[in-house]
Amino acid sequence: MLKRILGTRGSRLALAQSTLIADALRAAHPGLAVELRVITTRGDRILDVALSAVGDKGLFVKELEQALLAEEVDFCVHSCKDLPSIVPEGLTLAAFPARVDPRDMLVLRAETPAAGQATLEALPRGGVVGTSSLRRACQIRALRPDLELRDVRGNVDTRLRKLAEGQYDALVLATAGLERLGLFDADGRLRSDGAAFVAAPVPAETMLPAVAQGILAIECRADDAETLALLAPLDHAPSRAAALAERAFLRRLEGGCQVPIAAYATLDVPDRLRLRGLVGSLDGTMVVRGERSGPVETAESLGTVLAEALLEQGAAEVLTALTGRGGDL
């Protein structure tokens, strides 16, 4: 029997995503055996410090990629937004399954007075919002500088428990993760550990998503032709184009967890990609935005062109202030 070993983190969300891909792969290739092997990453071990303070992108993928290179596993499933913009030599992103909702989600306790209007604009003055994302914090501060932002770590259930306990007035989480975890009931109410919450997507016009948010990336060895062929049916061309454009934007800006950067590519018409991008200061007082459109086959160059445009419009100064890099931007 043909068999492949899938490397995955052990979090509930990572296992849900990896199981989804394993099932899809078995459906595409009847008779194929797929074994999940759990690998703990550095990001999994650091639970009490904001990720932006302890490292760059790669905290959740390095050990998985080492296992791939050591041929201990055959492929890995990642949340694409967690991936560094440069793939290590010898590895490749073999497939990007269809993207799910890339927007952020505002989550409130069901009994919160503002729950009837689950928007950032409707939150009470001085409300406490939990997020460990500098991208989200920048855009929230630009919109609502009166809100108090506090870091929140842990898995989704842990974060929701902290919200239920009253440690925060609201959380901002990725819609994709909540949906993949199956936390919504038939009425659209979000539930976790017996507590109910009101959740509403934040429009992309209000909060631009993270690079490749809502996209899964399947990584394998570049010279493993047989595994590449097995994974090929799972690749979704529009999602691949979006991921390539957004990751090229990030790569040119050389940004990571310490820089508020956002990008969102959509196919507004067949074969034509619209890419929106953002670079901002930590306090939200300076936000540089822009967009470009072009043929879908030029996805990566479109990302680079938009990044160059934003650098010329002031993003270079923002990045220099945050990272200390100047001449190489």
Secondary structure, DSSP 8 states (H G I E B T S, - for coil): --EEEEEE--SHHHHHHHHHHHHHHHHHSTT-EEEEEE---HHHH--SS-HHHH--TTTTTHHHHHHHHTTS-SEEEEEGGGS-SS--TTEEEEE-------SEEEEEETT-GGGGG-SGGGS-TT-EEE---HHHHHHHHHH-TTSEEE---S-HHHHHHHHHTTS-SEEEEEHHHHHHTT-B-TTS-EEETTEEEEEEEE-TTTS---TTTT-EEEEEETT-HHHHHHHGGG--HHHHHHHHHHHHHHHHHT--TTS-EEEEEEEEETTEEEEEEEEE-TTSS-EEEEEEEEEGGGHHHHHHHHHHHHIIIIIHHHHHHHHS--TT-
